[in-house]
Amino acid sequence: MRYPAFLVLALALAGCTEKKPTPSIAKTLPTLLIPPEATVLSREAGEDALKIRFRSLWAPDSVARYYREMLSRAPWNLISDTPMQDGTVALYAERPNGPPLWVTIRKGDGGVGAIVDLAGAQVTGGQ
């Protein structure tokens, strides 16, 4: 059986790629503020960042209130709270000597509950 040259090349290249280590939750999201009544949908990682996607049974506005309250308490400092026209809310918070946290909240599939993305990045440069 003959295989197209591009398929053979693609398979060969796939075998040669070096898998990069993914950052740990401890370094990117050490304080994991899981949304209320949530399940994990996915996890994505870059070289020094991690994003975990959740589905919450709570309505998006209730989830946003929860995060606003949590990220307004020490040690967190809520830096940005941006509501979008489509109802999505983007929050950004920092804490001393720790990685920042990005939270994105949007309507769940079929208008049920909320989809919540939590993203963190490793702190570098002496922190």
Secondary structure, DSSP 8 states (H G I E B T S, - for coil): ----HHHHHHHHHHHH--------HHHH-SS----TTEEEEEEEE-SSEEEEEEEESS-HHHHHHHHHHHTTSTT-EEEEEEE-TTS-EEEEEE-TTS--EEEEEEE-GGG-SEEEEEEEE---S--
